[in-house]
Amino acid sequence: MKYKIGIFLIIGSLSAMLISCAIPANKEQYLKGFERFVNDVEKNSPDFKISDWRWANKKFRKYTDEWYHKFRDELSLTERMQVAGLKIRYNLIKEGNSSARIIDQRLEEELNRIGKDLDKYLDENLDRDIERISKGAREIGDSALKVMEDVLNEIRKEKE
């Protein structure tokens, strides 16, 4: 009986490891996987050896570089803030300092940076984008007007 339980635990552990190492296929899997990874590191970090931290750091780089860039354009501002918070949590765990004051300070700095980036984008691009949309609408309107004039001219010619 103990033998069967041991095999079940080994198979379960291997399955969990394989699932946790899987490459995320979409942003939802990316976000859930990153959060689960940070939670696991937070839970198990007191027992980490150097090799565990090497593995965790490699996995962290996958989430913050390779996989983040894969899904970055799909992430909403809220989801980007969630990723920023996970980065901060991981680094605080790694540093061994989980003070709420430092978390709040770093999260606030990251949120301020994201807010400034968003304001900058809106300030620099909103007018240009509105002008492009307006120009496109004018062009469509001018084209429609031209088509209508041509149709009316054709009708007039047919009546004559």
Secondary structure, DSSP 8 states (H G I E B T S, - for coil): -HHHHHHHHHHHHHHHHHHHHS--SSHHHHHHHHHHHHHHHHHHGGG--HHHHHHHHHHHHIIIIIHHHHHGGG--HHHHHHHHHHHHHHHHHHHT---HHHHHHHHHHHHHHHHHHHHHHHHHHHHHHHHHHHHHHHHHHHHHHHHHHHHHHHHHHHH-
